Amino acid sequence: MSAQLVGRLSVALFLVAVVSGCSGPGGSSRSLECRWDPDSCMHEGSYEPGEEEYAEKEAKDLNREPARKLRRKSGWW
């Protein structure tokens, strides 16, 4: 295979993944949508009992890993 053909196939596969809503391993189209437009993922309205606490815990858990990576890169442990 020529390098040009491999490049074209790579671009085509990337475009198919983006159009289909794939955001990579373990991701979902919803998380990709939220990255592009965070306001579209904000909850409006009232929560069911216990749902607000669950949502806050999940948000903290999701933010924990990026914070660790940032500390490692900056030299803070």
TIBATOR-542364 format. One record per residue (C-alpha): x, y, z. Coordinates in steps of 0.001 Angstrom, whole numbers, plus 500000, padded with zeros to 6 digits. Layout:
XYZ/...
***
This chain:
500000500000500000/501226503434499227/501535506084501900/498970508198500062/496397505380500148/497015504739503841/496570508443504529/493285508558502622/491980505475504426/492931506994507788/491054510203506994/488022508242505785/487922506114508936/488270509200511111/485375510902509344/483193507809509686/483945507698513419/483109511388513882/479901511201511851/478755508082513702/479268509827517038/482150507678518210/484376509471520700/486996506779521144/487443503841523476/484914503867526279/483359507111525068/479911507928523862/478423510307521363/476821512165524286/480203512889525889/481513514133522532/478489516384522186/479066517742525691/482679518561524870/481625520607521838/478661522296523532/478748521951527351/475538523945527764/473615521238525892/474398518804528712/473260520940531618/470331519541533572/467280521735533783/464425521036536128/464127519206539417/466021516096540423/464511512868541641/465302511949545274/469019511204545612/469773512073541999/471459515411542710/473913513851545188/474655511076542689/475275513597539892/477634515630542079/479573512500543093/479886511397539457/481109514857538426/483771514793541161/484865511306540081/485084512368536417/487163515426537320/489524513535539620/491588511819536880/492240514950534776/493302516733537976/495772513929538753/497203514112535237/497603517871535548/499406517522538891/501730514863537453/502594517042534461/503263520075536646/505374518109539123/502884518251542019/502056514922543600/
***
